């Protein structure tokens, strides 16, 4: 595999002293940053080590959460490229360049911090800071992996490409890196997480704003997600237990204060650090909110069709539509028919000059919450055959998200009774599978055919539980990028309709699920992500078309 001189590429950000041309980062560091001999300096570096980028825009635009509203509407070229599964060339906000540079910048600062701790002899009082640093590095590399790599598949982990995983500050411009394998990448992330977890609690009391740091619950929530994706189901359950405790509702959102709020107040309350559900908040410089949840990008968006037949209003144990539906999402949707949004991901604009209306665009993302963690535990329970425990977690989630909808003193959307395994089996098997390329809304469904990448889903109760859990995860995290990870992991196939053009079909194990690394990185010698020829994809689509025929079509 070719080597790459990473230091020469500003986009990679590996080497803190090389970053001044990329951003004003050095202005925020102590002048004696190379002499890290006090814990307060270590603490300040760690504040600056957290990434300020997000991969939500590509993950959402690449997923099955979006649709084409037609040529009468417009979207930025970056959104169009993502939607059409075309490798982008842009270098602005939320592009592959921006995501790559931002997360590797985080890794670079972490490595400087760890060096400073080691230079001090790694005293016991800094063990918590060292743990936090390793978690930041693991998180940044995990996010890079979800964007630029294939989903973890132990049967192909030696074949699939990983990413460079720097663990020391870059010393000179001749430092070289290789991508390595996906196995090596996941092993490195796992090592950082496991070394950090025993000591992360030692700095909890030192955080002025703990929800913006890897506090103990956030750390274990991250470990839950990583091990779920890494197919270490038992460890995912173990770490989720550390987050959820004996009463999971204590770390889940209480929706009562939200139900009477309008869009802005709802959105502001959603990202409050004192909300018990928010375990880790990540503030970023990103325009993803305006593209995903406002009509700034209204051609390719989560539109009324998606809301009605795929996500929020599709039939669930809690009802369907906006009226006979007791789930909180059903009656808290805003926007237009072209862009339907639940206000969990709204832009935060920081004015530097209100008169001139200029400033910085921010997005605050609750990356880890109790509500997501309990669904991740339910998924792990289902995958290990612990069906009744999975059902219990499903019911806990439903109990917090659903409440009788009353109009004129009449209950029009009753909250569902606790579900049983039999209820869930009957509900899922009572609906058709979605077609890969729907001809109309009748071909859409929340039930999707699965082609798991490197693991097995048994038909019957296991698949039925996972169908419901993945749908619950989907509506819990629309706009937050999680769905794309799930469709990659489960090999869920879908089509991006493009008006008056050939549809774009995402297939199981699709190499386009690994976003292409930036052009500047490829130009410097780093191996690009492989791509299949269109003819090869078309042949696979044709060979598997019979799987998606309805009974009537098959006859």
Secondary structure, 3 states (H helix, E strand, C coil): CCCECHHHCHHHCCCHHHCCCCCCHHHHCCCCCCCCCCHHHHHHHHHHHCCCCCCHHHHHHHCCCCEECCCCCCCCHHHHHHHCCCCCCCCCCCCHHHHHHHHHHHHHHHHHHHHHHHHCCCCHHHHHHHHHHHHHHHHHHHHHHHHHCCCCCCCCCCCCECCCCCCCCCCCCCCCECCCEHHHHHHHHHHHHHHHHCCHHHHHHHCCCHHHCCCHHHHHHHHHHHHHHCCCHHHHHHHHHHHHCCCHHHHCCCHHHHCCCCHHHHHHHHCCCCCCCEEEEEEEECCHHHHHCCHHHCCEECCHHHHHHCCCCCCECCECCCCCECEHHHHCEEECCCCEEECCCCEEEEEEECCCCEEEEEEEEEEEEHHHHHHHHHHHHHHCCCHHHHHHHHHHHHHHHECCEEECCEEEECCCCCCCHHHHHHHHHCCCCCCCCCCCHHHCCCCCCCCCCCCCCCCCHHHHHHHHHHHHHHHHHCCCCHHHHHHHHHCCCEEECCCCCCCEEECCCCHHHCCCCCHHHHHCCCCCCCCCCHHHHHHHHHHCHHHHCCHHHHC
